[in-house]
Amino acid sequence: MIVEGKHHKGDVFATARIAGIQAAKRTWELIPLCHPLLLSKVEVNLEPLLETNQVRIQSLCKLTGKTGVEMEALTAASVAALTIYDMCKAVQKDIVIEKVRLLEKSGGKSGHFIAEEK
C-alpha cells in the first residue's frame, strides 16, 4: 500500500522525505545546544524492504563549514520514520522504529568515521 502510493492519507514516502528534510533544517529548534547551520544539502532516501516488511531510511547532510552535521542527519532520519509511523499507525498497530545510528561522517575535528556492519 505505501510502496504503491495508495495510502488513504497520501504518498507516505514523499511525505516522510519532506518531513525529514524540514526536520534537518530545524534541528537547532528541537535539540538543546544545537545551533542553526547553513546546510548545503539534505537528502532523505527511503528504501522499501518488501521481504521483511521494513523501510530503510538513510539521510545525508552536507555543510560548507567546520561543524558536524550528524545531529541534523539523525534528526532527518528519525522524523522521517516518525512520519511513516504516524501515517500508518491506523492500519498497522505493531510498527517498530529501530537502529537509528550514524553510518558515516567525514570532516570536522573527529576526522572520518565509518560504522562497523552489525
C-alpha positions in Angstrom: 0.0 0.0 0.0 2.6 2.6 0.9 5.0 1.5 -1.8 2.4 2.0 -4.5 1.5 5.4 -3.0 -2.1 4.2 -2.4 -2.4 5.1 1.3 -5.6 7.0 2.1 -3.6 9.8 3.7 -1.4 10.3 0.6 2.1 9.4 -0.6 3.8 8.1 2.6 7.3 8.1 1.2 7.1 11.6 -0.3 5.6 13.0 3.0 8.3 11.3 5.1 11.0 12.6 2.8 9.7 16.2 3.1 9.3 15.9 6.9 12.9 14.6 7.2 14.3 17.5 5.2 12.3 20.0 7.2 13.5 18.4 10.4 17.2 18.6 9.4 16.8 22.3 8.8 15.1 22.8 12.2 17.3 20.5 14.4 18.6 23.6 16.3 15.0 24.2 17.4 14.5 20.7 18.6 17.8 19.7 20.3 19.2 21.9 23.1 22.6 23.4 22.4 22.4 22.8 18.7 22.7 25.9 16.6 21.4 26.9 13.2 23.5 25.7 10.3 23.6 26.7 6.6 23.1 23.2 5.2 24.2 22.9 1.6 22.5 19.5 1.0 19.9 17.4 2.7 18.8 14.0 1.3 16.4 11.6 2.8 16.2 8.2 1.0 13.6 5.6 1.7 14.0 2.0 0.5 11.2 -0.5 1.0 12.5 -3.9 2.0 9.5 -5.9 0.8 10.7 -9.3 2.0 10.8 -8.2 5.6 8.1 -5.5 5.6 10.6 -2.8 6.6 11.7 0.5 5.3 15.4 1.6 5.4 15.8 5.3 5.8 19.1 6.9 5.2 19.8 10.6 5.3 22.7 12.7 4.1 23.5 16.2 5.2 26.3 18.4 3.9 27.7 21.7 5.0 30.4 24.0 4.0 32.0 24.8 7.4 33.8 23.3 10.3 31.0 21.9 12.4 29.5 18.4 12.1 26.0 17.7 10.7 25.4 14.3 12.3 22.6 15.6 14.6 20.9 17.0 11.5 21.2 13.7 9.6 20.0 11.7 12.6 17.1 14.1 13.1 16.1 13.8 9.5 16.0 10.0 9.5 14.2 9.9 12.9 11.5 12.4 11.8 11.0 10.5 8.5 10.5 7.3 10.5 8.1 9.0 12.9 6.1 10.4 9.9 5.8 6.9 8.4 4.6 5.7 11.8 2.1 8.5 12.1 0.6 7.9 8.7 0.4 4.1 9.0 -0.5 3.6 12.7 -4.2 3.3 11.9 -3.7 0.3 9.6 -0.6 -1.3 11.3 -0.5 -1.3 15.1 2.9 -3.0 15.7 5.2 -0.7 13.8 8.7 -0.6 15.3 11.4 2.1 14.8 14.8 0.7 15.4 18.5 1.1 14.7 18.9 4.8 14.4 22.6 5.3 14.1 25.4 7.3 12.4 26.8 5.3 9.5 29.5 7.7 8.2 30.9 11.1 9.0 33.8 12.9 7.4 35.5 16.2 8.2 35.4 18.2 11.4 37.6 17.7 14.4 37.0 13.9 14.7 38.0 13.0 11.2 36.5 10.2 9.1 34.2 7.7 10.8 32.6 4.6 9.2 30.3 2.5 11.4 31.0 -1.3 11.5 28.4 -3.5 10.0 26.1 -5.1 12.6 
